[in-house]
Amino acid sequence: MEPADGAAPAGSPDEITFANLPEWYDLFCSCRRCGRENRIDRRALARRFGAKRPILSLARYLHCTDCGNKGGNVIKIGRIGR
């Protein structure tokens, strides 16, 4: 499941894990209540939940540090700019 020529990881979004996410991608959390967006430490999450864990399945564990919202938060996967 390796991307070709810098493309996004292959497969459905639910199949993207820390193990198959290329190094040039970063993770961000977006709060549905206040709109805050923050970078997530992907290496810390991989150590805590395991490299084979689907990344998007972790959204239910996230909470906003600004407004305290625990529901409906979204994980976004984005390519790192040069």
C-alpha positions as semicolon CSV with decimal commas, in nm:
position;residue;x (nm);y (nm);z (nm)
1;M;0,000;0,000;0,000
2;E;0,283;0,242;-0,077
3;P;0,196;0,564;-0,260
4;A;0,339;0,621;-0,604
5;D;0,511;0,949;-0,694
6;G;0,408;1,133;-0,377
7;A;0,040;1,044;-0,405
8;A;-0,181;1,002;-0,103
9;P;-0,180;0,659;0,063
10;A;-0,372;0,399;-0,136
11;G;-0,696;0,248;-0,018
12;S;-0,990;0,396;0,163
13;P;-0,931;0,658;0,435
14;D;-1,033;0,399;0,696
15;E;-0,735;0,181;0,592
16;I;-0,467;0,446;0,653
17;T;-0,249;0,344;0,947
18;F;0,065;0,489;1,100
19;A;0,258;0,205;0,935
20;N;0,150;0,294;0,580
21;L;0,137;0,674;0,614
22;P;0,440;0,824;0,436
23;E;0,676;1,045;0,637
24;W;0,585;1,351;0,429
25;Y;0,230;1,355;0,571
26;D;0,123;1,520;0,896
27;L;-0,186;1,481;1,111
28;F;-0,411;1,761;1,231
29;C;-0,714;1,768;1,457
30;S;-1,001;2,004;1,386
31;C;-1,263;2,097;1,646
32;R;-1,617;2,106;1,512
33;R;-1,734;2,341;1,788
34;C;-1,477;2,625;1,787
35;G;-1,287;2,556;1,464
36;R;-0,944;2,526;1,628
37;E;-0,697;2,319;1,428
38;N;-0,380;2,175;1,578
39;R;-0,101;1,946;1,464
40;I;-0,097;1,598;1,621
41;D;0,223;1,412;1,713
42;R;0,188;1,104;1,492
43;R;0,484;0,922;1,650
44;A;0,341;0,953;2,001
45;L;0,004;0,824;1,882
46;A;0,169;0,532;1,700
47;R;0,354;0,435;2,018
48;R;0,037;0,461;2,228
49;F;-0,211;0,289;1,994
50;G;0,014;0,079;1,767
51;A;0,142;0,128;1,413
52;K;-0,132;-0,089;1,258
53;R;-0,422;0,108;1,411
54;P;-0,637;0,296;1,154
55;I;-0,562;0,664;1,213
56;L;-0,915;0,793;1,161
57;S;-1,046;0,557;1,429
58;L;-0,867;0,769;1,690
59;A;-1,087;1,078;1,635
60;R;-1,326;0,969;1,910
61;Y;-1,043;0,999;2,168
62;L;-0,959;1,361;2,083
63;H;-1,069;1,666;2,274
64;C;-1,018;2,035;2,207
65;T;-0,780;2,207;2,447
66;D;-0,951;2,545;2,385
67;C;-1,322;2,475;2,432
68;G;-1,312;2,121;2,579
69;N;-1,527;1,969;2,303
70;K;-1,502;1,588;2,296
71;G;-1,753;1,508;2,022
72;G;-1,734;1,529;1,647
73;N;-1,367;1,621;1,625
74;V;-1,199;1,536;1,296
75;I;-0,853;1,408;1,206
76;K;-0,712;1,553;0,886
77;I;-0,419;1,406;0,695
78;G;-0,213;1,657;0,500
79;R;0,106;1,665;0,303
80;I;0,391;1,865;0,456
81;G;0,484;2,172;0,255
82;R;0,835;2,222;0,129
